[in-house]
Amino acid sequence: MSGVTELLGVIRRGDTKAVEDLLAAHPDLANARDEKGNSPVLMATYARKQHHRLPEGEGRRHQVGSEGA
């Protein structure tokens, strides 16, 4: 398994400790890309959205001045 494949795998799993360890040992992986062109930053952004999805309607901001109207 290549370093970038391993890094993207631990990012997908949400294993932040493993991400930190891999990047500490191989800082060049921060700029690496897989065979599809995915970067660690892109994968982390996508994984975060998957792990932190809110139920429909949750997380929407209220418009300023809408409280008590």
N, C-alpha and C positions, 0 to 999 in steps of 0.2 A: 504494500500500500504506500502510495506516495505521501509526502508530508502535507501537501495541500488537500489531498483526499481525506486524510486523517483529521486535519483541522476543520474542514467543512463538515465532517461527520460529527465532531464533538460540538460544533456550533449548532447544528440541527437538533442535537439532543439537549441543548441548553446547559451543557457541562462547563460552566465558566471557569472552574479551577483547571480543567484540562486545557482550555483555550489559553489561559494565562501561562501554564507550564510550557505548552508548545511554542507560544510566541516568545517566551523568555529564552528558550533553547534555540529557536530558529526565527529571529526577528524578520528575516527576509520573506517569511510566509505571509506577513501582513499585506504584501503587495502581489502575492501569487494569484494565479487564476487556474481554474480547472479546465478540462477539455471543452466545456461549453462557454467559457469566458466568465464564469461566476467568480466574483471576488469574495473574500471573507466578510467585508463590510456589507455587500449586497445580501449574502446568505444570513448574516446576523440580523439584518433588518427584516428580512422575510420570516426568519424563525421567530423573532420577537412578536411579530404580528400574529403568527400562528399560536404561540403560547399565551398571548394576552388578549385574545378576542373577548370583547364584551358582548353581553346579550343585546339583542336588537333594542335600540333606543337608549341604551346606557352610554354614558360618556359624552353625550352631546352637550355642547355649551349653551347656556341660556343667553338670550340677547340681553344686552345692557338695558336696564329699565323695565324688563318684563316681569320682575318679581312684584307681586302684589297688585298687578294690573288686572 
